[in-house]
Amino acid sequence: MGELLDALNTLDAGGAAPEEPKSTVDQAAKAFQRASRRVGEAVDAARQPDMPLDVLTKLVRQVPLQSLAIAFVLGVMVSRR
């Protein structure tokens, strides 16, 4: 949705329209690349000091067996649904 707004804003500003992909496969590939880039950026942001992923990483390194047990129990709970 954000890309659509960016394209429309570019057109309103008098810029050229973005190049259209030739096929559905090209569109899917570009969408996958954009999504994977966003996920990578989100993970990088979450790994900053004192962010949730950093805290979780430190906790798992301190108590690995308990973390494994919690992950197993959560997996069982999710799989039963």
N, C-alpha and C positions, 0 to 999 in steps of 0.2 A: 504494500500500500504506500509506503514511504517513497519507493522508487517512482511510482506513478505520479505522486505529488511533485517530486523533483523534476520529472519530465515535463509536467504541465507548467511548472514555474519557469523552466527553461524556455518553453514555447512562448509564454507570456512576456518574457524578457526580450524576445526577439531573436533568440538563438535558434540554431538548427535543431530539428527533431533528432532524437537519438536513433542510431542505426538499428533497424529491426532485424532480429535473427531470421534466418532463412527457413528453418523447419522447427517442428515441435521438439525434436531431439535437441536442437541448439537452445531453444528456450528453456527446456528442462535442465540442460547442463549449466546454463548461466544462472538459473534460479538456485540450483544446488551449490554452485560456487559462492553465490552471495550469502546463502544460508550458512554454509560452513565457515565463511569468513566472520559472520556475525557471532556464531557460536564460539569461535576461537577468540574473538575480542572479549566476549563475556567471560570466558574462562580465565583469560589473562587478567582482566579486571578483578575477578574474584580471588586471584592468587596474590594480590597485593598484601603487604603486611597488615595483620589484624582484620582482614576480611574473612567471610565465612569459610571459604575453601582453605585458606591458610590455617585457620584455627582447627578445622577438621583434620587437615594433614598432620598438624602437630599432635593432636589427640590420638590419632591412629598410630603414630610412631611411638607414643608413650605406652599405650595399652593395646597392642595388636590383637591379642586373643579375645579380649572383651569386645573389641570393635568387630571382629569376625563373627562372634556370637550374635551381636545385635543385627548385623547385616543379614545373617542367616534367618533370624526370627522375622525380620521385616520382609525378606523374600518369601518366606512361607506364608505370611499374612497376605501379601499381595497376590501370590499365585492361587490362593484359595478363593479369591473373589471371582 
